[in-house]
Amino acid sequence: METTIKVENMSKSYAKVKAVDRLNLAICRGEVFGLLGANGAGKSTAIECLLGTKQQDSGTVTILGMNPQIERKKLFEKVGVQFQEANYQDKIRVGELCEVTASLYKTAAI
């Protein structure tokens, strides 16, 4: 089977707290995968590092053969994401938010 997500020895710390410690996983095309754990276990941090929205401290990540840190825009054209939290500027207008979101994708009609 084709591996679509591959993570090797990924780690991420905040000060002295290890949020993710040497994560390894491979997810193949067509598989359904869940990431479970208690609050503070590092699930959100792991996903953010996988998607390239946070820089991992070490390790490698590939999704659909792409490096999310280098090819995030191209990757987001193929991957749908709904983040746990959204931090938008105060008083941002809907049209402005649509423009920001559209900038992540190849083609967008606003």
Secondary structure, DSSP 8 states (H G I E B T S, - for coil): --EEEEEEEEEEEETTEEEEEEEEEEEETT--------TTSSHHHHHHHHHTSS--SEEEEEETTB-TTTSHHHHHTT-----S-----TT--HHHHHHHHHTTSSS---
